[in-house]
Amino acid sequence: MKKDFLSIIDIDGYELESIVADAMRLKRLKSAGTAHEFLKGKSLGMIFEKASTRTRVSFEVGMTDLGGHALFLNPTDMQLGRGEEIRDTARVLARYTDAVMIRAYHHATIEEFARYSTVPVLNGLSDRLHPCQVLADIMTLKERFGNLRDLKLAWVGDGNNVCNTWILSSALTGMEIVVASPPRYQPRAAVVDQARAGGGRISIVTDPEEAVRDADVLYTDIWVSMGDEQERTERLLALKGYTINSRLLARAPPDALVMHCLPAHRGEEITDEVLEGPQSIVWDQAENRLHAQKALLLRLIAGGMPATE
């Protein structure tokens, strides 16, 4: 039976641990220059409604590393751009490829595609969730801390798709998530309720200083995501004061780490000195998109990584 990855909670805690462990093994293999073509002859279709740097490059390079092939599919160049229904495209691509990754404006698009696809579908980003990003982030924190249980992550700024995914992941990792956002830009209440029902520890506050107190990790993202450009002026006004700068960082423990999923708008949600500072692990996050997604592809397409390296 095929398995999709539309949300971080499409996997359980055991699967998460296993995928992260495989990702670390794959990272070692790549670092050593050791071939690991475990998906030789396999193909990944990649549909991009939204522009991308890290998602596109990491999935393409990842499939190449694994001996497979990735196809970049722009909806405007496909029959989707001429009105073909999502379900028809899904059924056809499933006969050509071994999995499909979609980066879409609306989460419902990915859900419908998955409903009609007979091969695994991966959420490369939607307006609601960004599970591939948080999978890589969890790997990054695992490298730094080992055990994630009882770590505190403070999200500062817009309660967006990445924030929603971190909230859901708390039930899998045992981490405490504290979100500091102005009222209008807080994460979806349904997501918070879902995470709490699964045992997640979530707090929503409006004061960034309250959120970062005793935090092990400070996390932020851009304030104006793709599709929100018409709200730019009001968003910048509402989120003023939610910048992760040296002053806010000083309110956190001295060994706290700073994360950002990129791209960054320096001087808005994060300052240059913090992004480039010694507590930033942003570039490790970006690199680990490659390794975590390779492990995920292996799990969904081949059932996991071979036992021997």
Secondary structure, DSSP 4 states (H G I P E B T S, - for coil): ----BSSGGGS-HHHHHHHHHHHHHHHHHHHHT----TTTT-EEEEEESS--SHHHHHHHHHHHHTT-EEEEE-GGGSGGGGT--HHHHHHHHHHH-SEEEEE-S-HHHHHHHHHH-SS-EEEEE-SS--HHHHHHHHHHHHHHHS--TT-EEEEES---HHHHHHHHHHHHH--EEEEE--GGGPPPHHHHHHHHHTT-EEEEES-HHHHHTT-SEEEE--SS-TT-GGGHHHHHHHHTT--B-HHHHTTS-TT-EEEE-S---BTTTB-HHHHTSTTB-HHHHHHHHHHHHHHHHIIIIISS--S--
